[in-house]
Amino acid sequence: MQTNRREFLAACAATALWPLVGRGEDALPVALLEKSDFVYISPLLANGKESTCHGEVWYGWIDGAVVINTAPGTWKGRALAKGLDRARIWVGNHGRWKQLFGRNEDFRKAPSFDAKVESVKNDDALIDALLALYEKKYPAEIADWRDEMRTGYQTGDRLLLRYTPVEG
């Protein structure tokens, strides 16, 4: 049975799973960000609306931010290169967004927050921390990606993007 946002927040409050990301009723427990397998990310356009690009991605919750490793040619990398430095992030596992027929919008029911995105360069400690988290979160898949992610980051063929929560 899937817990809805209100039930999840109530359970977190009852078990003291704070601190929170954000404020008020829309605040997210950090515990959710630490345990979830995926986040869904959508760049925000200059007018604040979501782009049409969404997707579930591997991530790490590191020092109060969502960190991902991606190629510069992905929509996430291209959006930042175009100056779109804001994104909306939903937390949870709701299956693949793109499906053979249509799109799965279930992620929209998940807790979410807005974030500012930046590309992080020359930070070996951050790539090490991210890959260490990936080892724990994605043990069956990381062996196929670890070397490409590390080497690609060092050569510039891959990016580390850090999404730091912001207020609305």
Backbone as numpy.savetxt, mean C-alpha at the origin, in Angstrom:
# Nx Ny Nz CAx CAy CAz Cx Cy Cz
-16.00 -15.50 7.91 -16.83 -14.32 7.91 -15.95 -13.08 7.91
-16.24 -12.14 7.05 -15.47 -10.92 6.95 -16.02 -9.87 7.90
-15.13 -9.22 8.62 -15.52 -8.18 9.56 -15.63 -6.85 8.82
-16.69 -6.10 9.08 -16.77 -4.79 8.45 -15.94 -3.79 9.25
-15.77 -2.61 8.67 -14.89 -1.59 9.24 -15.28 -1.22 10.68
-16.55 -0.97 10.91 -17.00 -0.55 12.24 -16.72 -1.64 13.28
-17.02 -2.91 12.93 -16.74 -4.02 13.85 -15.25 -4.15 14.11
-14.45 -3.98 13.06 -13.01 -4.08 13.22 -12.48 -2.99 14.14
-12.93 -1.75 13.93 -12.47 -0.65 14.78 -12.90 -0.85 16.22
-14.12 -1.35 16.42 -14.59 -1.60 17.78 -13.74 -2.67 18.45
-13.40 -3.72 17.71 -12.56 -4.78 18.27 -11.18 -4.26 18.60
-10.64 -3.41 17.74 -9.32 -2.85 18.01 -9.35 -1.97 19.26
-10.40 -1.18 19.38 -10.51 -0.32 20.56 -10.61 -1.16 21.83
-11.37 -2.24 21.74 -11.57 -3.10 22.91 -10.29 -3.82 23.30
-9.41 -4.08 22.33 -8.18 -4.81 22.64 -6.95 -3.90 22.62
-7.19 -2.59 22.55 -6.11 -1.60 22.58 -5.11 -1.78 21.44
-5.61 -2.10 20.25 -4.72 -2.22 19.08 -4.54 -0.86 18.41
-4.11 0.10 19.16 -3.83 1.42 18.65 -2.33 1.53 18.56
-1.68 2.38 17.97 -2.10 3.72 17.54 -2.87 3.70 16.23
-3.31 4.90 15.86 -4.15 5.03 14.68 -3.44 5.81 13.57
-3.88 5.54 12.35 -3.48 6.34 11.20 -4.69 7.19 10.87
-4.55 8.50 10.86 -5.67 9.39 10.63 -6.33 9.74 11.96
-7.47 10.39 11.86 -8.15 10.84 13.08 -9.64 10.56 13.00
-10.26 10.62 14.15 -11.71 10.50 14.21 -12.21 9.14 13.75
-13.43 9.14 13.24 -14.08 7.89 12.83 -13.36 7.21 11.68
-12.62 7.97 10.87 -11.93 7.40 9.71 -10.54 6.87 10.05
-10.13 6.93 11.31 -8.80 6.48 11.69 -8.66 4.97 11.49
-7.48 4.55 11.09 -7.18 3.13 10.87 -6.23 2.64 11.94
-6.47 1.49 12.51 -5.51 0.92 13.46 -4.25 0.48 12.71
-3.11 0.82 13.25 -1.84 0.41 12.68 -1.78 -1.12 12.60
-2.42 -1.80 13.54 -2.41 -3.27 13.53 -2.92 -3.83 12.21
-3.91 -3.19 11.61 -4.43 -3.64 10.32 -3.36 -3.50 9.24
-2.65 -2.40 9.24 -1.59 -2.19 8.26 -0.43 -3.15 8.46
-0.19 -3.53 9.69 0.91 -4.46 9.98 0.57 -5.89 9.59
-0.71 -6.26 9.57 -1.04 -7.67 9.34 -1.62 -7.97 7.97
-2.14 -6.98 7.27 -2.79 -7.23 5.99 -1.78 -7.69 4.93
-2.24 -8.56 4.03 -1.38 -9.02 2.94 -1.26 -8.00 1.82
-2.30 -7.22 1.60 -2.32 -6.32 0.46 -2.86 -4.95 0.83
-2.49 -3.99 0.00 -3.18 -2.70 -0.06 -3.57 -2.50 -1.51
-4.59 -1.70 -1.72 -5.03 -1.30 -3.05 -4.72 0.17 -3.16
-4.05 0.57 -4.22 -3.59 1.95 -4.37 -4.19 2.55 -5.63
-4.66 3.80 -5.51 -5.12 4.57 -6.66 -4.52 5.96 -6.59
-3.76 6.37 -7.62 -3.28 7.75 -7.64 -4.46 8.72 -7.64
-4.27 9.88 -7.04 -5.29 10.92 -7.04 -4.89 11.98 -8.05
-5.85 12.39 -8.85 -5.63 13.43 -9.84 -5.51 14.78 -9.15
-5.10 15.80 -9.89 -4.92 17.14 -9.32 -6.21 17.67 -8.68
-7.37 17.25 -9.20 -8.65 17.70 -8.65 -9.11 16.87 -7.45
-8.29 15.90 -7.03 -8.61 15.08 -5.86 -9.37 13.80 -6.18
-9.80 13.64 -7.42 -10.52 12.42 -7.80 -9.53 11.28 -8.05
-10.02 10.07 -7.86 -9.19 8.89 -8.11 -8.95 8.73 -9.60
-7.75 8.26 -9.94 -7.50 7.90 -11.32 -8.25 6.60 -11.61
-8.25 6.17 -12.85 -8.90 4.92 -13.19 -8.00 3.72 -12.94
-6.76 3.98 -12.52 -5.81 2.90 -12.22 -5.92 2.52 -10.75
-6.17 1.27 -10.50 -6.21 0.74 -9.15 -5.44 -0.56 -9.18
-5.13 -1.08 -8.06 -4.54 -2.41 -8.05 -4.09 -2.83 -6.67
-4.11 -4.14 -6.46 -3.64 -4.71 -5.21 -2.13 -4.90 -5.34
-1.40 -4.58 -4.28 0.05 -4.69 -4.34 0.62 -5.22 -3.03
1.78 -5.85 -3.15 2.57 -6.20 -1.98 3.06 -4.89 -1.38
3.22 -4.89 -0.07 3.70 -3.68 0.58 4.30 -4.03 1.93
4.98 -3.05 2.50 5.42 -3.13 3.88 4.98 -1.88 4.61
4.59 -2.01 5.86 4.28 -0.86 6.72 5.55 -0.58 7.50
6.26 0.47 7.12 7.58 0.77 7.68 7.63 2.23 8.12
7.92 2.45 9.39 8.08 3.80 9.92 6.90 4.71 9.58
5.68 4.19 9.72 4.49 5.00 9.54 4.11 5.25 8.09
4.59 4.41 7.18 4.26 4.60 5.76 4.13 3.25 5.07
3.33 3.23 4.00 3.24 2.08 3.11 4.40 2.20 2.13
5.21 1.15 2.02 6.35 1.16 1.10 6.16 0.02 0.11
6.35 0.32 -1.18 6.25 -0.70 -2.21 7.49 -0.64 -3.11
7.73 -1.74 -3.82 8.79 -1.82 -4.81 8.10 -2.06 -6.14
8.34 -1.20 -7.12 7.65 -1.30 -8.40 8.56 -0.83 -9.53
8.20 -1.15 -10.74 8.95 -0.69 -11.91 8.51 0.73 -12.27
9.42 1.55 -12.81 9.06 2.92 -13.18 7.94 2.99 -14.22
7.80 1.96 -15.04 6.78 1.97 -16.09 5.40 1.55 -15.65
5.25 1.13 -14.40 3.91 0.79 -13.90 3.11 2.07 -13.74
1.81 1.94 -13.63 0.98 3.13 -13.48 1.33 3.90 -12.22
1.79 3.21 -11.17 2.16 3.91 -9.93 3.40 4.77 -10.18
4.39 4.22 -10.86 5.60 4.98 -11.19 5.32 6.11 -12.17
4.51 5.83 -13.18 4.19 6.86 -14.18 3.39 8.00 -13.56
2.47 7.67 -12.65 1.67 8.71 -12.00 2.57 9.67 -11.24
3.52 9.15 -10.48 4.42 10.01 -9.73 5.28 10.84 -10.68
5.76 10.25 -11.77 6.56 10.98 -12.75 5.78 12.13 -13.37
4.45 12.00 -13.45 3.59 13.06 -13.98 3.25 14.11 -12.92
3.77 13.95 -11.71 3.50 14.91 -10.65 2.31 14.57 -9.78
1.71 13.40 -9.98 0.58 12.99 -9.13 1.15 12.38 -7.86
1.32 13.21 -6.84 2.00 12.78 -5.62 1.07 12.47 -4.47
-0.19 12.23 -4.79 -1.18 11.82 -3.78 -1.83 10.53 -4.23
-2.28 9.75 -3.26 -2.93 8.47 -3.58 -3.95 8.14 -2.50
-4.87 7.28 -2.85 -5.81 6.72 -1.87 -5.45 5.25 -1.73
-5.40 4.79 -0.48 -4.99 3.42 -0.18 -6.07 2.73 0.64
-6.47 1.55 0.19 -7.41 0.69 0.92 -6.61 -0.48 1.47
-6.94 -0.93 2.67 -6.17 -1.97 3.34 -7.01 -3.24 3.46
-6.44 -4.37 3.02 -7.12 -5.65 3.15 -6.90 -6.50 1.92
-7.43 -7.70 1.96 -7.32 -8.61 0.83 -8.73 -8.88 0.30
-9.01 -8.33 -0.86 -10.33 -8.48 -1.46 -10.24 -9.09 -2.86
-9.17 -9.82 -3.11 -9.00 -10.47 -4.40 -8.45 -9.53 -5.44
-8.20 -10.10 -6.61 -7.65 -9.32 -7.71 -8.65 -8.28 -8.18
-8.15 -7.09 -8.46 -9.00 -6.00 -8.92 -9.42 -6.24 -10.37
-8.44 -6.53 -11.23 -8.77 -6.84 -12.62 -9.09 -8.32 -12.72
-10.22 -8.61 -13.32 -10.64 -9.99 -13.49 -10.88 -10.27 -14.97
-11.01 -11.52 -15.30 -11.22 -11.90 -16.69 -12.41 -11.16 -17.28
-13.48 -11.07 -16.53 -14.66 -10.34 -16.96 -14.98 -9.27 -15.94
-14.69 -8.03 -16.25 -15.03 -6.93 -15.36 -13.98 -6.67 -14.30
-14.39 -5.91 -13.32 -13.49 -5.50 -12.25 -14.13 -5.77 -10.90
-13.29 -6.11 -9.96 -13.71 -6.40 -8.60 -13.55 -5.12 -7.77
-14.63 -4.54 -7.36 -14.61 -3.29 -6.59 -14.77 -3.53 -5.08
-14.66 -4.77 -4.62 -14.86 -5.08 -3.21 -13.89 -4.33 -2.29
-12.71 -3.99 -2.81 -11.73 -3.29 -1.98 -12.26 -1.96 -1.46
-13.22 -1.38 -2.15 -13.77 -0.08 -1.74 -14.49 -0.14 -0.39
-14.84 -1.34 0.06 -15.48 -1.50 1.37 -14.45 -1.51 2.49
-13.18 -1.59 2.13 -12.10 -1.71 3.13 -11.77 -0.34 3.74
-11.16 -0.35 4.91 -10.66 0.90 5.48 -9.66 1.54 4.52
-9.66 2.88 4.47 -8.78 3.58 3.54 -8.24 4.85 4.15
-7.23 5.40 3.48 -6.66 6.69 3.85 -5.98 7.29 2.64
-5.79 8.61 2.67 -5.05 9.30 1.62 -3.60 9.42 2.05
-2.71 9.46 1.05 -1.29 9.49 1.33 -0.56 10.36 0.32
0.58 10.85 0.73 1.51 11.55 -0.15 2.57 10.54 -0.54
2.90 10.48 -1.84 3.87 9.49 -2.32 5.16 10.18 -2.74
6.24 9.49 -2.45 7.56 9.96 -2.90 8.39 8.76 -3.29
9.31 8.99 -4.22 10.27 7.96 -4.60 11.47 8.08 -3.69
11.89 6.96 -3.11 13.02 6.96 -2.18 14.23 6.38 -2.90
15.30 7.16 -2.96 16.51 6.73 -3.67 17.65 6.52 -2.68
18.52 5.60 -3.02 19.76 5.37 -2.27 19.52 5.10 -0.79
18.60 4.23 -0.49 18.32 3.88 0.90 18.36 2.35 1.03
19.57 1.81 1.15 19.73 0.36 1.25 19.04 -0.21 2.48
19.00 0.56 3.56 18.34 0.08 4.78 16.84 -0.11 4.52
16.23 0.77 3.73 14.80 0.66 3.46 14.50 -0.54 2.56
15.29 -0.76 1.52 15.05 -1.93 0.67 15.27 -3.21 1.47
16.27 -3.22 2.35 16.50 -4.39 3.21 15.31 -4.64 4.13
14.78 -3.58 4.73 13.63 -3.72 5.63 12.40 -4.21 4.87
12.19 -3.67 3.66 11.04 -4.08 2.87 11.15 -5.55 2.47
12.31 -5.95 1.99 12.48 -7.35 1.58 12.38 -8.30 2.76
12.82 -7.87 3.94 12.67 -8.71 5.14 11.18 -8.90 5.46
10.39 -7.85 5.32 8.94 -7.99 5.52 8.32 -8.89 4.46
8.75 -8.73 3.23 8.25 -9.58 2.14 8.56 -11.05 2.40
9.73 -11.33 3.00 10.10 -12.72 3.33 9.05 -13.35 4.26
8.55 -12.55 5.20 7.56 -13.05 6.16 6.15 -13.09 5.57
5.79 -12.04 4.80 4.42 -11.93 4.30 4.16 -12.78 3.06
5.18 -12.97 2.23 4.99 -13.64 0.95 6.05 -14.75 0.75
6.16 -15.68 1.69 7.25 -16.67 1.65 7.23 -17.56 0.42
6.07 -17.84 -0.13 6.00 -18.73 -1.29 6.40 -18.03 -2.59
6.31 -16.70 -2.63 6.56 -15.97 -3.87 7.85 -15.16 -3.89
8.37 -14.78 -2.74 9.48 -13.82 -2.70 10.74 -14.33 -3.39
10.99 -15.62 -3.38 12.20 -16.15 -4.02 12.24 -15.79 -5.50
11.09 -15.69 -6.14 11.03 -15.35 -7.56 11.27 -13.86 -7.82
11.19 -13.03 -6.79 11.25 -11.58 -6.96 12.39 -10.89 -6.22
12.89 -11.51 -5.17 13.86 -10.86 -4.27 15.03 -10.22 -5.03
15.74 -11.01 -5.84 16.93 -10.50 -6.50 16.59 -9.39 -7.49
15.50 -9.57 -8.24 15.09 -8.53 -9.18 14.74 -7.22 -8.46
14.07 -7.34 -7.32 13.71 -6.14 -6.57 14.94 -5.42 -6.02
15.86 -6.18 -5.44 17.06 -5.57 -4.86 17.96 -4.98 -5.94
18.32 -5.79 -6.94 19.21 -5.33 -8.00 18.55 -4.22 -8.80
17.27 -4.37 -9.11 16.55 -3.35 -9.86 16.53 -2.02 -9.13
16.40 -2.04 -7.83 16.42 -0.80 -7.05 17.79 -0.15 -7.15
18.85 -0.94 -7.08 20.21 -0.40 -7.15 20.53 0.17 -8.53
19.97 -0.42 -9.59 20.26 0.05 -10.95 19.28 1.11 -11.44
18.18 1.32 -10.72 17.16 2.27 -11.15 16.07 1.65 -12.00
16.14 0.32 -12.19 15.10 -0.37 -12.94 13.84 -0.62 -12.11
13.94 -0.38 -10.80 12.79 -0.48 -9.91 12.83 0.70 -8.95
11.67 1.05 -8.44 11.52 2.18 -7.52 11.05 1.70 -6.15
11.44 2.42 -5.13 10.81 2.30 -3.82 9.91 3.50 -3.69
8.62 3.26 -3.54 7.67 4.34 -3.33 7.17 4.28 -1.90
7.21 5.45 -1.25 6.76 5.55 0.14 5.50 6.41 0.15
4.42 5.84 0.70 3.11 6.50 0.81 2.89 6.85 2.27
3.00 8.13 2.59 2.84 8.60 3.96 1.43 9.15 4.16
0.71 8.64 5.15 -0.68 9.11 5.38 -0.75 10.62 5.58
-1.79 11.21 5.01 -2.08 12.65 5.17 -3.54 12.80 5.53
-3.87 13.93 6.09 -5.26 14.25 6.38 -5.95 14.65 5.08
-7.12 14.03 4.81 -7.98 14.34 3.67 -7.32 15.07 2.62
